[in-house]
Structure formats: C-alpha cells, structure tokens
Amino acid sequence: MTQGTKRILGIHLGLVLAQLICVSAFAIELERALHGNSLSWAYVFEWPIFSGYAIYMWQKLLKQERLGDDANTATPDRDDDPALDRFNEFLRQVHDKTPPEPPNES
C-alpha cells in the first residue's frame, strides 16, 4: 500500500469518526432537549453544523491529496522584480546567519 493511499484512507477514517461523534452527540442532545433541558436545543443545531464542516474539510483534504505536493509547492510566474530579488537575498543572508545587508530602497 502506497503512502498516498494510506493518507487517503486516513482522511476517510477521520470523516467516519467525525460523523459518528456528531450523530451520537446530536442524538444525545436531542433526547436531553426533548426532556426539558432548554440549553440542549442550541447543541441540537450545533452538531449538524460541525458535521457539515467535517464533510467540507474531508472534501478539501481529498482534493489536496489527489493534486499532490506539486500543487502545494507551485509558485506563480512573476516578472523579474529587482526589489523582490534584493529582499530574497536579504532573507537568504538572515537564514544563513551571516551579517545581513538591509535591502536598498530604490
């Protein structure tokens, strides 16, 4: 089994667990609300929202996983920007822990 397949199965498992928790909590809060606990009515409406958010994140994570790492590391094409080049050089110097020269504002 490849690493990508394991991650996709983990995403699916996460959705199943989230849905089990949300449905169980909804049922518990509905039962409590029907027996007179007025605060539980707020939770009766809250748990389906959590469930919907779990589905949204599941779809987003699956899409990200299927696109692969190339989509995450791709940078948009830019024209040559001397100010950006100077700033990137400044950041490289800071990262290398060499005494940096601040970028010139031209």
NUMISE-70033 format. One record per atom (N, C-alpha, C, CB): residue number from 1; residue in one letter; atom name; x, y, z. Coordinates in nm, 4 decimals. Glycine has a CB too. Layout:
% NUMISE-70033
resi,resn,name,east,north,up
NUM,A,CA,X,Y,Z $
...
***
This chain:
% NUMISE-70033
resi,resn,name,east,north,up
1,M,N,0.0851,-0.1167,0.0000 $
1,M,CA,0.0000,0.0000,0.0000 $
1,M,C,0.0899,0.1232,0.0000 $
1,M,CB,-0.0970,-0.0004,0.1223 $
2,T,N,0.0632,0.2150,-0.0916 $
2,T,CA,0.1475,0.3333,-0.1024 $
2,T,C,0.1149,0.4340,0.0079 $
2,T,CB,0.1307,0.3982,-0.2401 $
3,Q,N,0.2059,0.5273,0.0260 $
3,Q,CA,0.1883,0.6298,0.1294 $
3,Q,C,0.0667,0.7166,0.0997 $
3,Q,CB,0.3140,0.7175,0.1406 $
4,G,N,0.0445,0.7491,-0.0280 $
4,G,CA,-0.0712,0.8296,-0.0659 $
4,G,C,-0.2019,0.7592,-0.0351 $
4,G,CB,-0.0651,0.8638,-0.2127 $
5,T,N,-0.2064,0.6281,-0.0597 $
5,T,CA,-0.3262,0.5508,-0.0307 $
5,T,C,-0.3534,0.5477,0.1190 $
5,T,CB,-0.3127,0.4086,-0.0851 $
6,K,N,-0.2473,0.5362,0.1978 $
6,K,CA,-0.2646,0.5367,0.3433 $
6,K,C,-0.3203,0.6695,0.3914 $
6,K,CB,-0.1319,0.5077,0.4132 $
7,R,N,-0.2704,0.7793,0.3340 $
7,R,CA,-0.3201,0.9110,0.3749 $
7,R,C,-0.4666,0.9283,0.3359 $
7,R,CB,-0.2351,1.0227,0.3119 $
8,I,N,-0.5038,0.8814,0.2173 $
8,I,CA,-0.6439,0.8922,0.1743 $
8,I,C,-0.7332,0.8089,0.2647 $
8,I,CB,-0.6599,0.8473,0.0273 $
9,L,N,-0.6898,0.6882,0.3001 $
9,L,CA,-0.7691,0.6071,0.3923 $
9,L,C,-0.7799,0.6740,0.5290 $
9,L,CB,-0.7079,0.4675,0.4068 $
10,G,N,-0.6746,0.7401,0.5730 $
10,G,CA,-0.6779,0.8136,0.6988 $
10,G,C,-0.7772,0.9294,0.6941 $
10,G,CB,-0.5392,0.8657,0.7325 $
11,I,N,-0.7843,0.9963,0.5802 $
11,I,CA,-0.8808,1.1050,0.5640 $
11,I,C,-1.0228,1.0503,0.5714 $
11,I,CB,-0.8584,1.1788,0.4300 $
12,H,N,-1.0466,0.9375,0.5044 $
12,H,CA,-1.1799,0.8748,0.5100 $
12,H,C,-1.2135,0.8308,0.6529 $
12,H,CB,-1.1867,0.7530,0.4140 $
13,L,N,-1.1163,0.7722,0.7213 $
13,L,CA,-1.1387,0.7289,0.8593 $
13,L,C,-1.1708,0.8487,0.9492 $
13,L,CB,-1.0152,0.6535,0.9129 $
14,G,N,-1.1023,0.9587,0.9269 $
14,G,CA,-1.1300,1.0806,1.0027 $
14,G,C,-1.2722,1.1281,0.9827 $
14,G,CB,-1.0336,1.1901,0.9633 $
15,L,N,-1.3222,1.1207,0.8592 $
15,L,CA,-1.4608,1.1604,0.8336 $
15,L,C,-1.5578,1.0675,0.9042 $
15,L,CB,-1.4896,1.1616,0.6833 $
16,V,N,-1.5329,0.9382,0.8973 $
16,V,CA,-1.6223,0.8418,0.9629 $
16,V,C,-1.6274,0.8683,1.1131 $
16,V,CB,-1.5758,0.6965,0.9357 $
17,L,N,-1.5125,0.8893,1.1748 $
17,L,CA,-1.5093,0.9164,1.3188 $
17,L,C,-1.5810,1.0474,1.3521 $
17,L,CB,-1.3640,0.9219,1.3688 $
18,A,N,-1.5582,1.1507,1.2726 $
18,A,CA,-1.6241,1.2792,1.2966 $
18,A,C,-1.7751,1.2653,1.2841 $
18,A,CB,-1.5724,1.3856,1.1984 $
19,Q,N,-1.8199,1.1905,1.1836 $
19,Q,CA,-1.9641,1.1734,1.1660 $
19,Q,C,-2.0250,1.0914,1.2791 $
19,Q,CB,-1.9934,1.1067,1.0320 $
20,L,N,-1.9539,0.9897,1.3248 $
20,L,CA,-2.0042,0.9113,1.4380 $
20,L,C,-2.0190,0.9976,1.5630 $
20,L,CB,-1.9109,0.7933,1.4667 $
21,I,N,-1.9206,1.0811,1.5881 $
21,I,CA,-1.9261,1.1699,1.7041 $
21,I,C,-2.0403,1.2697,1.6895 $
21,I,CB,-1.7924,1.2442,1.7220 $
22,C,N,-2.0524,1.3304,1.5725 $
22,C,CA,-2.1567,1.4309,1.5516 $
22,C,C,-2.2969,1.3716,1.5608 $
22,C,CB,-2.1382,1.4974,1.4167 $
23,V,N,-2.3179,1.2566,1.5001 $
23,V,CA,-2.4506,1.1939,1.5044 $
23,V,C,-2.4834,1.1494,1.6466 $
23,V,CB,-2.4575,1.0732,1.4076 $
24,S,N,-2.3873,1.0926,1.7157 $
24,S,CA,-2.4112,1.0494,1.8538 $
24,S,C,-2.4420,1.1687,1.9440 $
24,S,CB,-2.2894,0.9726,1.9079 $
25,A,N,-2.3643,1.2734,1.9325 $
25,A,CA,-2.3868,1.3917,2.0149 $
25,A,C,-2.5204,1.4564,1.9819 $
25,A,CB,-2.2735,1.4925,1.9959 $
26,F,N,-2.5563,1.4584,1.8535 $
26,F,CA,-2.6863,1.5126,1.8142 $
26,F,C,-2.7993,1.4336,1.8798 $
26,F,CB,-2.7016,1.5106,1.6609 $
27,A,N,-2.7902,1.3014,1.8746 $
27,A,CA,-2.8955,1.2170,1.9329 $
27,A,C,-2.9048,1.2393,2.0843 $
27,A,CB,-2.8683,1.0673,1.9023 $
28,I,N,-2.7911,1.2486,2.1501 $
28,I,CA,-2.7915,1.2701,2.2953 $
28,I,C,-2.8536,1.4053,2.3288 $
28,I,CB,-2.6478,1.2616,2.3521 $
29,E,N,-2.8126,1.5092,2.2589 $
29,E,CA,-2.8642,1.6430,2.2878 $
29,E,C,-3.0118,1.6552,2.2512 $
29,E,CB,-2.7830,1.7483,2.2126 $
30,L,N,-3.0542,1.5899,2.1458 $
30,L,CA,-3.1959,1.5926,2.1107 $
30,L,C,-3.2790,1.5264,2.2194 $
30,L,CB,-3.2196,1.5232,1.9760 $
31,E,N,-3.2311,1.4143,2.2681 $
31,E,CA,-3.3013,1.3450,2.3776 $
31,E,C,-3.3099,1.4338,2.5016 $
31,E,CB,-3.2297,1.2123,2.4125 $
32,R,N,-3.1996,1.4984,2.5351 $
32,R,CA,-3.1996,1.5875,2.6521 $
32,R,C,-3.2917,1.7069,2.6309 $
32,R,CB,-3.0574,1.6364,2.6822 $
33,A,N,-3.2919,1.7625,2.5088 $
33,A,CA,-3.3765,1.8785,2.4801 $
33,A,C,-3.5242,1.8415,2.4882 $
33,A,CB,-3.3441,1.9358,2.3413 $
34,L,N,-3.5587,1.7249,2.4378 $
34,L,CA,-3.6987,1.6816,2.4411 $
34,L,C,-3.7465,1.6519,2.5832 $
34,L,CB,-3.7170,1.5581,2.3540 $
35,H,N,-3.6519,1.6298,2.6743 $
35,H,CA,-3.6888,1.6027,2.8132 $
35,H,C,-3.6738,1.7265,2.9023 $
35,H,CB,-3.6036,1.4890,2.8682 $
36,G,N,-3.6686,1.8454,2.8417 $
36,G,CA,-3.6764,1.9673,2.9204 $
36,G,C,-3.5506,2.0481,2.9368 $
36,G,CB,-3.7233,1.9343,3.0493 $
37,N,N,-3.4370,2.0032,2.8897 $
37,N,CA,-3.3142,2.0805,2.9019 $
37,N,C,-3.3093,2.1809,2.7860 $
37,N,CB,-3.1879,1.9868,2.9020 $
38,S,N,-3.3439,2.3061,2.8148 $
38,S,CA,-3.3556,2.4053,2.7075 $
38,S,C,-3.2204,2.4416,2.6459 $
38,S,CB,-3.4225,2.5309,2.7604 $
39,L,N,-3.1125,2.4324,2.7230 $
39,L,CA,-2.9802,2.4623,2.6681 $
39,L,C,-2.9417,2.3622,2.5581 $
39,L,CB,-2.8747,2.4610,2.7802 $
40,S,N,-2.9904,2.2422,2.5672 $
40,S,CA,-2.9557,2.1395,2.4689 $
40,S,C,-3.0087,2.1715,2.3298 $
40,S,CB,-3.0090,2.0053,2.5135 $
41,W,N,-3.1089,2.2582,2.3201 $
41,W,CA,-3.1593,2.2937,2.1871 $
41,W,C,-3.0506,2.3627,2.1043 $
41,W,CB,-3.2830,2.3851,2.1990 $
42,A,N,-2.9655,2.4398,2.1681 $
42,A,CA,-2.8556,2.5039,2.0947 $
42,A,C,-2.7623,2.3982,2.0361 $
42,A,CB,-2.7765,2.5998,2.1873 $
43,Y,N,-2.7343,2.2942,2.1151 $
43,Y,CA,-2.6465,2.1877,2.0685 $
43,Y,C,-2.7116,2.1021,1.9616 $
43,Y,CB,-2.6045,2.1010,2.1841 $
44,V,N,-2.8428,2.0912,1.9657 $
44,V,CA,-2.9140,2.0147,1.8626 $
44,V,C,-2.8868,2.0759,1.7255 $
44,V,CB,-3.0670,2.0115,1.8914 $
45,F,N,-2.8773,2.2082,1.7191 $
45,F,CA,-2.8495,2.2738,1.5909 $
45,F,C,-2.6998,2.2876,1.5636 $
45,F,CB,-2.9147,2.4110,1.5879 $
46,E,N,-2.6202,2.2805,1.6678 $
46,E,CA,-2.4760,2.2971,1.6518 $
46,E,C,-2.4093,2.1730,1.5935 $
46,E,CB,-2.4129,2.3308,1.7851 $
47,W,N,-2.4479,2.0546,1.6370 $
47,W,CA,-2.3809,1.9320,1.5913 $
47,W,C,-2.3959,1.9061,1.4425 $
47,W,CB,-2.4342,1.8144,1.6667 $
48,P,N,-2.5113,1.9340,1.3805 $
48,P,CA,-2.5163,1.9200,1.2333 $
48,P,C,-2.4241,2.0178,1.1607 $
48,P,CB,-2.6589,1.9403,1.1843 $
49,I,N,-2.4021,2.1358,1.2191 $
49,I,CA,-2.3084,2.2310,1.1586 $
49,I,C,-2.1664,2.1744,1.1643 $
49,I,CB,-2.3151,2.3687,1.2308 $
50,F,N,-2.1305,2.1162,1.2790 $
50,F,CA,-1.9992,2.0516,1.2902 $
50,F,C,-1.9856,1.9381,1.1885 $
50,F,CB,-1.9776,1.9975,1.4334 $
51,S,N,-2.0926,1.8636,1.1704 $
51,S,CA,-2.0920,1.7536,1.0751 $
51,S,C,-2.0684,1.8055,0.9332 $
51,S,CB,-2.2242,1.6758,1.0824 $
52,G,N,-2.1376,1.9132,0.8983 $
52,G,CA,-2.1180,1.9736,0.7662 $
52,G,C,-1.9772,2.0248,0.7469 $
52,G,CB,-2.2157,2.0866,0.7453 $
53,Y,N,-1.9200,2.0818,0.8518 $
53,Y,CA,-1.7821,2.1296,0.8426 $
53,Y,C,-1.6853,2.0131,0.8238 $
53,Y,CB,-1.7445,2.2099,0.9680 $
54,A,N,-1.7125,1.9012,0.8897 $
54,A,CA,-1.6274,1.7829,0.8725 $
54,A,C,-1.6317,1.7347,0.7276 $
54,A,CB,-1.6717,1.6695,0.9681 $
55,I,N,-1.7494,1.7380,0.6671 $
55,I,CA,-1.7618,1.6969,0.5270 $
55,I,C,-1.6867,1.7939,0.4362 $
55,I,CB,-1.9105,1.6889,0.4855 $
56,Y,N,-1.6992,1.9229,0.4643 $
56,Y,CA,-1.6268,2.0237,0.3863 $
56,Y,C,-1.4755,2.0000,0.3936 $
56,Y,CB,-1.6609,2.1657,0.4370 $
57,M,N,-1.4239,1.9775,0.5144 $
57,M,CA,-1.2803,1.9545,0.5297 $
57,M,C,-1.2373,1.8239,0.4645 $
57,M,CB,-1.2424,1.9536,0.6773 $
58,W,N,-1.3213,1.7222,0.4715 $
58,W,CA,-1.2924,1.5938,0.4071 $
58,W,C,-1.2730,1.6141,0.2577 $
58,W,CB,-1.4059,1.4919,0.4334 $
59,Q,N,-1.3666,1.6893,0.1953 $
59,Q,CA,-1.3555,1.7147,0.0523 $
59,Q,C,-1.2291,1.7946,0.0206 $
59,Q,CB,-1.4793,1.7893,0.0018 $
60,K,N,-1.2010,1.8939,0.1028 $
60,K,CA,-1.0835,1.9778,0.0792 $
60,K,C,-0.9540,1.8978,0.0936 $
60,K,CB,-1.0827,2.0964,0.1759 $
61,L,N,-0.9453,1.8138,0.1957 $
61,L,CA,-0.8250,1.7324,0.2159 $
61,L,C,-0.8074,1.6292,0.1048 $
61,L,CB,-0.8311,1.6621,0.3513 $
62,L,N,-0.9171,1.5694,0.0601 $
62,L,CA,-0.9071,1.4734,-0.0502 $
62,L,C,-0.8582,1.5412,-0.1778 $
62,L,CB,-1.0428,1.4062,-0.0751 $
63,K,N,-0.9128,1.6575,-0.2059 $
63,K,CA,-0.8703,1.7308,-0.3254 $
63,K,C,-0.7222,1.7653,-0.3172 $
63,K,CB,-0.9537,1.8589,-0.3431 $
64,Q,N,-0.6782,1.8126,-0.2007 $
64,Q,CA,-0.5376,1.8476,-0.1822 $
64,Q,C,-0.4485,1.7244,-0.1964 $
64,Q,CB,-0.5163,1.9128,-0.0449 $
65,E,N,-0.4921,1.6123,-0.1420 $
65,E,CA,-0.4122,1.4898,-0.1503 $
65,E,C,-0.4035,1.4403,-0.2944 $
65,E,CB,-0.4721,1.3803,-0.0604 $
66,R,N,-0.5125,1.4491,-0.3676 $
66,R,CA,-0.5132,1.3997,-0.5057 $
66,R,C,-0.4332,1.4891,-0.5987 $
66,R,CB,-0.6556,1.3882,-0.5565 $
67,L,N,-0.4279,1.6204,-0.5679 $
67,L,CA,-0.3468,1.7093,-0.6501 $
67,L,C,-0.1992,1.6855,-0.6272 $
67,L,CB,-0.3811,1.8543,-0.6213 $
68,G,N,-0.1641,1.6381,-0.5085 $
68,G,CA,-0.0259,1.6049,-0.4780 $
68,G,C,0.0515,1.7245,-0.4284 $
68,G,CB,0.0417,1.5475,-0.5989 $
69,D,N,0.1786,1.7015,-0.4030 $
69,D,CA,0.2656,1.8045,-0.3484 $
69,D,C,0.3001,1.9112,-0.4507 $
69,D,CB,0.3918,1.7426,-0.2955 $
70,D,N,0.2864,1.8791,-0.5805 $
70,D,CA,0.3209,1.9769,-0.6825 $
70,D,C,0.2319,2.0996,-0.6735 $
70,D,CB,0.3106,1.9149,-0.8208 $
71,A,N,0.1046,2.0810,-0.6390 $
71,A,CA,0.0127,2.1940,-0.6281 $
71,A,C,0.0476,2.2813,-0.5088 $
71,A,CB,-0.1313,2.1449,-0.6167 $
72,N,N,0.1041,2.2219,-0.4043 $
72,N,CA,0.1374,2.2991,-0.2847 $
72,N,C,0.2654,2.3793,-0.3014 $
72,N,CB,0.1505,2.2072,-0.1657 $
73,T,N,0.3579,2.3305,-0.3834 $
73,T,CA,0.4866,2.3974,-0.3964 $
73,T,C,0.4957,2.4852,-0.5200 $
73,T,CB,0.5963,2.2959,-0.3992 $
74,A,N,0.3949,2.4822,-0.6040 $
74,A,CA,0.3998,2.5623,-0.7258 $
74,A,C,0.3911,2.7104,-0.6908 $
74,A,CB,0.2859,2.5226,-0.8223 $
75,T,N,0.4758,2.7891,-0.7556 $
75,T,CA,0.4716,2.9331,-0.7352 $
75,T,C,0.4252,2.9979,-0.8645 $
75,T,CB,0.6105,2.9884,-0.6911 $
76,P,N,0.3507,3.1042,-0.8538 $
76,P,CA,0.3050,3.1698,-0.9760 $
76,P,C,0.4215,3.2336,-1.0503 $
76,P,CB,0.1991,3.2753,-0.9436 $
77,D,N,0.4077,3.2409,-1.1816 $
77,D,CA,0.5116,3.3044,-1.2623 $
77,D,C,0.5099,3.4542,-1.2358 $
77,D,CB,0.4913,3.2747,-1.4138 $
78,R,N,0.6285,3.5096,-1.2164 $
78,R,CA,0.6412,3.6527,-1.1906 $
78,R,C,0.7458,3.7101,-1.2841 $
78,R,CB,0.6784,3.6803,-1.0423 $
79,D,N,0.7250,3.8337,-1.3176 $
79,D,CA,0.8281,3.9044,-1.3945 $
79,D,C,0.9439,3.9343,-1.3009 $
79,D,CB,0.7721,4.0365,-1.4590 $
80,D,N,1.0579,3.9644,-1.3580 $
80,D,CA,1.1733,3.9985,-1.2747 $
80,D,C,1.1429,4.1247,-1.1961 $
80,D,CB,1.3009,4.0172,-1.3608 $
81,D,N,1.1611,4.1147,-1.0663 $
81,D,CA,1.1360,4.2278,-0.9771 $
81,D,C,1.2630,4.2498,-0.8955 $
81,D,CB,1.0108,4.2022,-0.8837 $
82,P,N,1.3386,4.3550,-0.9255 $
82,P,CA,1.4651,4.3754,-0.8542 $
82,P,C,1.4465,4.3929,-0.7040 $
82,P,CB,1.5365,4.4959,-0.9102 $
83,A,N,1.3389,4.4588,-0.6626 $
83,A,CA,1.3163,4.4771,-0.5184 $
83,A,C,1.2922,4.3423,-0.4519 $
83,A,CB,1.1961,4.5719,-0.4929 $
84,L,N,1.2176,4.2552,-0.5186 $
84,L,CA,1.1921,4.1223,-0.4638 $
84,L,C,1.3214,4.0408,-0.4588 $
84,L,CB,1.0856,4.0489,-0.5477 $
85,D,N,1.4029,4.0529,-0.5616 $
85,D,CA,1.5318,3.9828,-0.5619 $
85,D,C,1.6215,4.0298,-0.4474 $
85,D,CB,1.6032,4.0037,-0.6958 $
86,R,N,1.6251,4.1604,-0.4223 $
86,R,CA,1.7062,4.2128,-0.3115 $
86,R,C,1.6533,4.1622,-0.1770 $
86,R,CB,1.7071,4.3675,-0.3135 $
87,F,N,1.5221,4.1624,-0.1630 $
87,F,CA,1.4635,4.1168,-0.0368 $
87,F,C,1.4892,3.9675,-0.0160 $
87,F,CB,1.3120,4.1456,-0.0341 $
88,N,N,1.4778,3.8881,-0.1210 $
88,N,CA,1.5064,3.7447,-0.1094 $
88,N,C,1.6521,3.7196,-0.0738 $
88,N,CB,1.4717,3.6728,-0.2396 $
89,E,N,1.7419,3.7986,-0.1283 $
89,E,CA,1.8831,3.7861,-0.0924 $
89,E,C,1.9038,3.8215,0.0545 $
89,E,CB,1.9700,3.8764,-0.1821 $
90,F,N,1.8357,3.9245,0.1015 $
90,F,CA,1.8410,3.9627,0.2423 $
90,F,C,1.7926,3.8466,0.3300 $
90,F,CB,1.7554,4.0896,0.2677 $
91,L,N,1.6820,3.7833,0.2923 $
91,L,CA,1.6294,3.6702,0.3692 $
91,L,C,1.7256,3.5517,0.3676 $
91,L,CB,1.4934,3.6274,0.3139 $
92,R,N,1.7913,3.5272,0.2536 $
92,R,CA,1.8900,3.4191,0.2470 $
92,R,C,2.0051,3.4449,0.3432 $
92,R,CB,1.9434,3.4036,0.1039 $
93,Q,N,2.0491,3.5688,0.3508 $
93,Q,CA,2.1584,3.6032,0.4420 $
93,Q,C,2.1143,3.5862,0.5870 $
93,Q,CB,2.2061,3.7478,0.4174 $
94,V,N,1.9926,3.6250,0.6187 $
94,V,CA,1.9419,3.6079,0.7549 $
94,V,C,1.9321,3.4597,0.7873 $
94,V,CB,1.8040,3.6764,0.7719 $
95,H,N,1.8840,3.3825,0.6917 $
95,H,CA,1.8691,3.2389,0.7141 $
95,H,C,2.0047,3.1709,0.7328 $
95,H,CB,1.7942,3.1749,0.5973 $
96,D,N,2.1038,3.2159,0.6582 $
96,D,CA,2.2390,3.1590,0.6697 $
96,D,C,2.3125,3.2113,0.7922 $
96,D,CB,2.3202,3.1899,0.5442 $
97,K,N,2.2513,3.3010,0.8655 $
97,K,CA,2.3091,3.3604,0.9870 $
97,K,C,2.4381,3.4359,0.9583 $
97,K,CB,2.3355,3.2523,1.0906 $
98,T,N,2.4464,3.4897,0.8388 $
98,T,CA,2.5571,3.5788,0.8082 $
98,T,C,2.5074,3.7208,0.8321 $
98,T,CB,2.6089,3.5592,0.6605 $
99,P,N,2.5969,3.8130,0.8614 $
99,P,CA,2.5505,3.9501,0.8838 $
99,P,C,2.4803,4.0023,0.7588 $
99,P,CB,2.6688,4.0427,0.9221 $
100,P,N,2.3514,4.0323,0.7700 $
100,P,CA,2.2778,4.0745,0.6505 $
100,P,C,2.3000,4.2222,0.6179 $
100,P,CB,2.1291,4.0481,0.6690 $
101,E,N,2.2894,4.2500,0.4914 $
101,E,CA,2.2884,4.3874,0.4464 $
101,E,C,2.1431,4.4189,0.4180 $
101,E,CB,2.3810,4.4104,0.3201 $
102,P,N,2.0897,4.5245,0.4810 $
102,P,CA,1.9487,4.5553,0.4577 $
102,P,C,1.9256,4.5907,0.3113 $
102,P,CB,1.9026,4.6708,0.5486 $
103,P,N,1.8086,4.5568,0.2591 $
103,P,CA,1.7823,4.5869,0.1181 $
103,P,C,1.7757,4.7374,0.0951 $
103,P,CB,1.6513,4.5208,0.0723 $
104,N,N,1.8260,4.7793,-0.0196 $
104,N,CA,1.8226,4.9206,-0.0540 $
104,N,C,1.6858,4.9556,-0.1066 $
104,N,CB,1.9309,4.9556,-0.1570 $
105,E,N,1.6310,5.0655,-0.0598 $
105,E,CA,1.5036,5.1125,-0.1100 $
105,E,C,1.5320,5.2067,-0.2266 $
105,E,CB,1.4204,5.1832,0.0022 $
106,S,N,1.5107,5.1577,-0.3484 $
106,S,CA,1.5361,5.2412,-0.4655 $
106,S,C,1.4066,5.2757,-0.5324 $
106,S,CB,1.6295,5.1717,-0.5641 $
***
